Amino acid sequence: MTGQRATLMSMRRALATMAVGLLVAAGLPDASAQPSTLTPVVFVHGMGSSAADIGTAQFADLLAGIAEAHPAKDACQKDAQPGRPWDGSPCVFRYVEDAAETDGGPNDSQSAVEDNADKLAREIREVSRNAGGARVVLIGYSMGGAIIRTFLAKHRRAAERQVKAVVLIDAVASGSWGYAFATEVPRRFEGNLGDRLKELMRSMAASSAAVDFTRPATRDLSPRSELFREIAPMRLPRNISYYTFWGDIRVVIERGLLHYELPDFRLPSLGDLGLLGGDPDPTVLPELGGQRFSPAVDGDNVALDVPHRTRISLDGAVIRDLISACGQKPTDDAPDCAKLAAEHFSIPNTHTSVPTALARAMVDEPELGGEVSLLDAVMAAIGRHA
């Protein structure tokens, strides 16, 4: 009986070898040579950034960690990964008509959100196919979050088939108060005042974030824009897990009376000073926008809103110095306004600091490891769906 079993096994191996040979000869794919089915990760960066900088100048620790833990070799589009130290996931999305696609070109990434959502849908389909049909994990920062949200709403069926989880980091999930002010407030004032407000916002945007108010992104990212009004009532996939990491900064005024300390005067949450917290319900359209995003989910999927919090403490002396340095009539010996403001307000939780400070910003979420860095929490979220 033992000899018969050995003969049968030998025949099966021979038949299997012959079958593979016939498939290759016929030009059909060899299952043993199919790409890895590890979960690929697709990263969508924010406005004003260059796709070429992602993983080097910005989000270096995060993308290096993803490349090591979830490589998904050969999943990404080859022309979308130039010069990267990895040859697989994470795949870095490039914006439509992104001037940064040309070496040496200016950082642009301010094309229409919906156009980018359509392109993202095509790239996710290709990445999933390259990874043997695996569902992907999407990560979006800032405007990248708005692109992902639009993709989920306008390509829901595809997202249900091809996306496993969504991770949003300081995302413009329902608009930004800065764009609300830039696009809506000046329109409410006619004549010289409206013109001065517009010029003020253009000057501030040009100096801080290289924002061009003639580009479509400014219109799209305004809260209650035509885009957000269109997608807010749309159904979103329920078979996806959502992890929204949002900045929550509290300002505390420290007060004293003789040697007794009075209770802290706590102002309400200011979001991350660049984006407000907003409403977690995607169907709500806050007047000033926000970061939070918690669609309804089914089964074992989760929708977590996880704040990374910090506290700014200001006492009487600091406030006096700020007023003196930054007021209309600073004294000759007052500290430089920008230097003093940076000292007290430059913290890892602010929106523009997040891309390089994930390891210093802290969160506290039991499902993602408890009190850990934002970097570790994001990696934990991804790891739950690897």
Buried (B, 14 or more C-beta within 10 A) or exposed (E): EEEEEEEEEEEEEEEEEEEBEEBEEEEEEEEEEEBBEBBBBBBBBBBBBBBBBBBBEBBBBBBBBBBEBBBBBBBBBEEBBEEBEBBBBBBBBBBBBBBBBEEEEEBBBBBBBBBBBBBBBEBBBBBBEBBBEBBBBBBBBBBBBBBBBBBBBBBBEBBBBBBBBBBBBBBBBBBBBBBBBBBBEBEEEEEEEBEEBBEEBBEBBEEEBBBBBEBBBBBBBBBBBEBBEEBBEBEBBBBBBBBBBBBBBBBBBBEEEEEEEEEEEEEEBBBBBBBBBBBBBBBEBBEBBBBBBBBBBEEEBBBBBBBBBBEBEBEEEBEEBBEBBBEEEBEEEBBEBEEBBEEBBEBBBBBBBBBBBBEBBBBBBEEBBEEBBBBBBBBBBBBBBB
